[in-house]
Amino acid sequence: MNKGGYRYDCAAEWRYTRVLLAFIKKGDSKYTRGELKIALESNQYVPEYLTGKKPIPRYLPATIMMQGEDEGFCYTARNIKAWRKVSGAIDWLKEQASC
């Protein structure tokens, strides 16, 4: 494993969870916006599903394509409750990701 652990993992699961954690710890900050920029580079679809712009499909695929739309809605299906528990997180994401 590399020295940074999961910090350099490209999966949406890690990148967007880091964004949420940064928002919890630092709110709307330069650091949090930087984490979001990195996450958006790994998967541009996650914000559309987290913010409700697109509905999460009823059935999730058995496999997903990294950086694909299916990764975006699968991440959201697994993590939407955590995002909803953090006051202001989804509204902030909507504003920052222009959803």
C-alpha positions as CSV (number, residue, x, y, z in Angstrom):
1,M,0.0,0.0,0.0
2,N,1.3,3.5,-0.8
3,K,2.2,5.9,2.0
4,G,-1.0,7.9,1.7
5,G,-3.3,4.9,2.1
6,Y,-6.7,5.5,0.5
7,R,-5.9,9.2,0.0
8,Y,-4.8,8.5,-3.6
9,D,-7.5,5.9,-4.4
10,C,-9.5,7.0,-7.4
11,A,-12.8,5.3,-6.5
12,A,-15.8,7.6,-5.9
13,E,-16.4,5.7,-2.7
14,W,-13.2,7.2,-1.2
15,R,-13.1,10.5,-2.9
16,Y,-16.7,11.7,-2.1
17,T,-16.5,10.3,1.4
18,R,-13.4,12.5,1.9
19,V,-15.4,15.5,0.6
20,L,-18.1,14.8,3.2
21,L,-15.6,14.4,6.0
22,A,-13.9,17.6,4.9
23,F,-17.2,19.4,5.0
24,I,-18.0,18.1,8.4
25,K,-14.6,19.2,9.8
26,K,-14.0,22.5,7.9
27,G,-17.3,23.5,6.3
28,D,-17.1,25.5,3.0
29,S,-13.4,26.0,2.9
30,K,-10.6,26.1,0.4
31,Y,-9.6,22.6,1.6
32,T,-13.1,21.2,1.2
33,R,-13.5,22.7,-2.3
34,G,-10.1,21.2,-3.2
35,E,-11.3,17.8,-2.1
36,L,-14.4,18.2,-4.2
37,K,-12.4,19.2,-7.3
38,I,-10.4,16.0,-6.9
39,A,-13.6,14.0,-6.5
40,L,-15.2,15.5,-9.5
41,E,-12.2,14.6,-11.6
42,S,-12.7,11.0,-10.5
43,N,-16.4,10.9,-11.1
44,Q,-18.6,13.7,-12.4
45,Y,-21.9,11.9,-11.9
46,V,-22.1,11.6,-8.2
47,P,-23.4,15.2,-7.5
48,E,-26.3,14.7,-9.9
49,Y,-27.5,11.8,-7.8
50,L,-26.7,13.1,-4.4
51,T,-28.5,16.4,-5.1
52,G,-31.6,14.6,-6.6
53,K,-31.1,16.1,-10.1
54,K,-31.2,12.5,-11.3
55,P,-33.1,9.6,-9.6
56,I,-31.1,6.6,-8.3
57,P,-32.1,3.6,-10.5
58,R,-34.3,1.1,-8.7
59,Y,-31.9,-1.8,-9.5
60,L,-28.2,-1.5,-9.1
61,P,-25.7,-3.4,-11.4
62,A,-23.7,-6.3,-10.2
63,T,-20.5,-4.6,-11.5
64,I,-19.6,-0.9,-12.1
65,M,-17.3,1.0,-14.4
66,M,-14.9,3.3,-12.6
67,Q,-15.6,6.9,-13.4
68,G,-18.9,5.8,-15.0
69,E,-22.4,7.0,-14.3
70,D,-23.2,3.6,-12.7
71,E,-20.4,4.3,-10.2
72,G,-22.1,7.6,-9.4
73,F,-25.5,6.2,-8.7
74,C,-24.1,3.2,-6.8
75,Y,-22.0,5.5,-4.5
76,T,-25.1,7.6,-3.9
77,A,-27.3,4.6,-3.1
78,R,-24.8,3.5,-0.5
79,N,-24.0,6.9,1.0
80,I,-27.0,9.2,0.6
81,K,-28.1,8.7,4.2
82,A,-24.7,9.9,5.5
83,W,-24.9,13.0,3.3
84,R,-28.4,13.8,4.4
85,K,-27.4,13.6,8.1
86,V,-24.9,16.4,7.7
87,S,-26.7,19.7,7.7
88,G,-26.0,21.8,4.6
89,A,-23.8,19.2,2.9
90,I,-26.1,18.5,0.0
91,D,-27.0,22.2,-0.6
92,W,-23.3,23.0,-0.5
93,L,-22.6,20.3,-3.0
94,K,-25.4,21.5,-5.3
95,E,-24.0,25.0,-5.2
96,Q,-20.3,24.0,-5.7
97,A,-21.0,21.4,-8.4
98,S,-23.6,23.6,-10.2
99,C,-26.3,20.9,-10.1
